[in-house]
Amino acid sequence: MPYKITVRQLIHQLQTVDPDLPAYFAITPDWPHAHYVGRIVEVPGPNGAVYLAENGQEGVLPPEVRTELSWAAV
């Protein structure tokens, strides 16, 4: 089920972690890899949004990350 979060909610969640750690996207439970975060694009206006672009692949997600996300190990 999709879940939308706001930029405010994302910032709030990120404030609880070490700001010097690298950040990755965890994408696709069936092919669980870490992806680099790329450019950030803001579309202003009443239907605006912020988009975080994917910028390449780092490697397979560690087992503890898959467990925390409730994704089956591969």
C-alpha positions as CSV (number, residue, x, y, z in Angstrom):
1,M,0.0,0.0,0.0
2,P,1.5,3.4,-1.0
3,Y,2.1,5.8,1.8
4,K,2.8,9.5,1.1
5,I,4.9,11.5,3.5
6,T,5.6,15.2,3.4
7,V,9.0,16.9,3.3
8,R,8.4,18.0,6.9
9,Q,7.8,14.3,7.9
10,L,10.9,13.2,6.0
11,I,13.1,15.9,7.7
12,H,11.7,14.9,11.1
13,Q,12.6,11.3,10.5
14,L,16.1,12.2,9.2
15,Q,16.8,14.4,12.3
16,T,16.9,11.3,14.5
17,V,19.9,9.7,12.7
18,D,23.6,10.6,12.4
19,P,23.9,13.4,9.8
20,D,27.3,12.1,8.6
21,L,26.0,8.7,7.5
22,P,25.5,8.0,3.8
23,A,21.9,7.9,2.6
24,Y,20.5,5.3,0.2
25,F,17.2,4.3,-1.3
26,A,16.1,0.7,-0.5
27,I,14.0,-0.2,-3.6
28,T,12.2,-3.3,-4.8
29,P,11.7,-6.1,-2.2
30,D,12.2,-8.8,-4.9
31,W,15.6,-7.4,-5.9
32,P,16.7,-5.6,-2.7
33,H,19.5,-3.2,-3.6
34,A,20.7,0.0,-2.2
35,H,20.6,3.0,-4.6
36,Y,22.3,6.3,-4.4
37,V,20.2,9.4,-3.9
38,G,20.6,11.8,-6.8
39,R,19.2,15.2,-7.6
40,I,16.2,16.7,-5.8
41,V,13.6,18.5,-7.9
42,E,10.8,20.6,-6.6
43,V,7.7,21.2,-8.6
44,P,5.9,24.3,-7.1
45,G,2.3,25.1,-7.2
46,P,-1.0,23.7,-5.7
47,N,-0.2,20.2,-7.0
48,G,3.5,20.5,-6.3
49,A,5.8,17.8,-5.0
50,V,9.4,17.1,-4.3
51,Y,11.1,14.3,-6.3
52,L,14.3,12.5,-5.2
53,A,16.1,11.0,-8.1
54,E,17.9,7.6,-8.0
55,N,21.5,7.9,-9.0
56,G,22.9,4.4,-9.5
57,Q,23.2,1.3,-7.5
58,E,25.5,0.6,-4.5
59,G,24.9,-3.1,-4.0
60,V,22.6,-5.7,-2.2
61,L,20.9,-4.5,0.9
62,P,22.3,-5.9,4.1
63,P,20.2,-8.7,5.7
64,E,19.4,-6.5,8.8
65,V,17.9,-3.9,6.5
66,R,15.8,-6.4,4.7
67,T,14.6,-7.8,8.1
68,E,13.8,-4.3,9.4
69,L,11.8,-3.6,6.2
70,S,10.0,-7.0,6.5
71,W,11.5,-8.0,3.1
72,A,12.3,-11.6,2.6
73,A,16.0,-12.4,2.3
74,V,17.2,-13.4,-1.1
